[in-house]
Structure formats: structure tokens, C-alpha cells
Amino acid sequence: MNQMEATLNTYAVAPLIDWNFKTQAYPEIRFEKLADASIAFLRDVFNQIMKAGHELPDGFINEVVTETAKTLKLKWAVENKEDDLNKKAYLAFERGKKLKADKLEIDAPKTPRKLKEQILKLKIQPDLDSKCFKLGEKFTNVIYKKQKNMS
């Protein structure tokens, strides 16, 4: 909450005062502490989001999980290891591949070792998981079309 107060006071309140008034006296925004019921509600919402496993950029997820877990004293812990992020990207590729195969009512094609190694070496970027998920879908589609043309 302190960071939010500081951000609002620095980047919203101060410029508005400078723009509208000829003074260096800035009011400050202060938030009240969250009530126990609000903390319990936020904890429940956070846990439900974490269990749902939505596809969001890793950097965003890691930041939210880490900060919220600290604030609400939760058991969730996030390690910012690049290898773990690349493994998540590979798993997203596999999920995309499987989902597309299920839609096509076929077995998911095997991922070539070289492709897996390339995915595991990709440079980390905010939307890597979603890109790899879509890549998995496209990979299955290409394999499916090739097999269909061969029969």
C-alpha cells in the first residue's frame, strides 16, 4: 500500500497541484489498512486465481504471487529462475499441442528432441508462455495436415 500511495502522490497529485496552483504544498493520499475481512477475501480470491492456472506473462505472475504472498502471509513462493520459466514455456507448448490434438480427435504428436531443446533455450519475455502455447497448437495442426495429405 505504501508503494501505491507514493506512486499516486508523486505521479498524480504533485503534477496536478503544479499544473493548477502556484504552491509547493502537496496534499498526500493515504490509504487505510485493510480490514481482516478484506484480507481474508483477497486471500481467497488470490488462492482461486492461483489454482485456476490462467495463462499470464511470467513476470506479471511472479510479481503478483511474490508480493501478495508476502503481504497476506501465504505459502505460495515464486523463484525467478530462467530455467523454470523456460520449462513453463515448454509445458505451455505441450498444453497447446495437446489441446489442438484433442480438438482434432487425434493423438498429440511427439515433440522432436531438437525442438524441445530450442524451446528450453528461448530468451525469456513477458508473453513467452502464450506464444509457446500457440506454437504448440500450430505444430499439431501442421503435423495433422501433413499426415492427412500423406493418406
C-alpha positions in Angstrom: 0.0 0.0 0.0 2.9 2.3 0.7 4.2 2.0 -2.8 0.8 2.7 -4.2 0.5 5.8 -2.0 3.9 7.0 -3.0 3.2 6.4 -6.7 -0.1 8.3 -6.6 1.4 11.2 -4.6 4.5 11.5 -6.9 3.0 10.9 -10.3 -0.6 12.1 -9.9 -1.1 14.5 -7.0 2.1 16.6 -7.4 1.8 17.2 -11.2 -1.9 18.2 -10.7 -1.0 20.7 -8.0 1.9 22.1 -10.0 -0.4 22.5 -13.0 -3.3 24.1 -11.2 -1.8 26.0 -8.3 1.2 28.1 -7.5 2.4 26.3 -4.4 4.8 23.6 -3.4 2.4 22.4 -0.6 1.2 19.0 -1.8 -1.6 17.0 -0.1 -0.9 13.3 0.3 -3.1 10.3 -0.4 -3.1 7.8 2.5 -4.9 4.5 2.5 -6.4 2.9 5.5 -5.2 -0.5 6.5 -7.2 -3.4 5.1 -9.7 -4.9 7.5 -9.3 -8.5 8.4 -12.4 -9.5 6.4 -10.9 -7.8 3.3 -7.6 -9.6 3.8 -9.4 -12.9 4.1 -11.4 -12.1 1.0 -8.3 -11.2 -1.0 -6.5 -14.3 0.2 -9.4 -16.5 -1.1 -9.5 -14.7 -4.4 -5.8 -14.9 -4.8 -5.8 -18.7 -4.0 -8.6 -19.3 -6.5 -6.7 -17.4 -9.2 -3.5 -19.4 -8.5 -5.4 -22.7 -8.6 -7.1 -21.8 -11.9 -3.7 -21.6 -13.7 -4.6 -18.9 -16.2 -2.1 -18.1 -18.9 -0.5 -14.8 -17.9 3.0 -13.4 -18.6 5.6 -14.9 -16.2 6.9 -11.6 -15.0 3.5 -10.4 -14.1 2.6 -13.7 -12.4 5.8 -13.8 -10.4 5.4 -10.2 -9.2 1.8 -10.7 -8.1 2.4 -14.0 -6.5 5.5 -12.9 -4.6 4.1 -9.5 -3.4 0.7 -10.9 -2.5 2.1 -13.9 -0.8 4.4 -11.7 1.4 1.6 -9.3 2.3 -1.0 -11.9 3.1 1.5 -14.4 4.6 0.6 -17.2 2.2 2.5 -20.3 1.4 3.0 -19.5 -2.3 6.6 -18.9 -3.3 8.0 -18.0 -6.7 11.6 -18.4 -7.7 12.7 -16.3 -10.6 14.9 -18.8 -12.2 15.2 -18.6 -16.0 15.3 -22.4 -16.3 12.0 -22.7 -14.5 10.5 -20.1 -16.8 11.7 -22.0 -19.9 10.3 -25.2 -18.5 7.0 -23.4 -18.1 7.2 -22.3 -21.7 7.9 -25.8 -22.9 4.9 -27.1 -20.8 2.7 -24.4 -22.4 3.9 -25.7 -25.8 2.9 -29.2 -24.7 -0.5 -28.0 -23.5 -1.2 -26.2 -26.7 -0.2 -29.2 -28.7 -2.4 -31.5 -26.6 -5.4 -29.1 -26.7 -5.3 -28.9 -30.5 -4.9 -32.7 -30.8 -7.9 -33.2 -28.6 -9.9 -30.8 -30.8 -8.8 -32.7 -33.9 -9.6 -36.0 -32.1 -6.1 -37.3 -32.7 -3.1 -38.3 -30.5 -0.8 -35.4 -29.8 2.3 -35.6 -32.0 5.7 -36.3 -30.3 7.8 -33.2 -29.9 11.2 -33.7 -31.6 14.1 -33.5 -29.1 15.8 -30.7 -31.1 12.6 -28.6 -30.9 12.3 -29.2 -27.2 15.9 -28.1 -26.7 15.2 -24.9 -28.7 12.2 -24.0 -26.6 14.1 -24.6 -23.4 16.7 -22.1 -24.6 14.4 -19.3 -25.7 15.0 -15.8 -24.4 12.6 -15.0 -21.5 9.9 -12.5 -22.5 6.7 -11.4 -20.9 4.4 -13.4 -23.1 6.6 -16.5 -23.8 4.1 -18.9 -22.3 1.2 -17.8 -24.5 3.4 -17.7 -27.6 4.6 -21.3 -26.9 1.1 -22.4 -26.3 0.0 -21.1 -29.7 3.1 -22.6 -31.2 2.1 -26.0 -29.8 -1.3 -25.6 -31.4 0.2 -24.7 -34.8 2.8 -27.6 -34.5 -0.1 -30.1 -34.0 -2.0 -28.6 -36.9 1.0 -28.8 -39.3 1.7 -32.4 -38.3 -2.0 -33.2 -38.7 -2.2 -31.7 -42.2 1.0 -33.5 -43.3 -0.4 -36.8 -42.1 -3.7 -36.1 -43.8 -2.1 -35.3 -47.1 0.0 -38.5 -47.0 -3.1 -40.7 -46.6 
